[in-house]
Amino acid sequence: METIGSLIDKICIINLRKYHLEQKLTSVDNSNVRRECRLKLEILSQQESDLINELNILYQDVSSGKKKIKVYRQFKTYGSNN
């Protein structure tokens, strides 16, 4: 199961990729490269939409109590005197 944080992270990464592809799309004159960029942008937009939908469903499940968020504690195991 994805976590809220991992979904947000993936959405952010997709947005960065989309930004850079859009920059490339406006700066390149080669029509084949532009076509490839547009195709990749369409795929990334669909992936982003899917992740946002998944995030919304998870948020609703957590808000309604249908799913619980586990808190994982991290323990330092090095440099300790114990």
Secondary structure, 3 states (H helix, E strand, C coil): CCCHHHHHHHHHHHHHHHHHHHHHHHHCCCHHHHHHHHHHHHHHHHHHHHHHHHHHHHHHHHHHCCCCCCCCCCCCCCCCCC
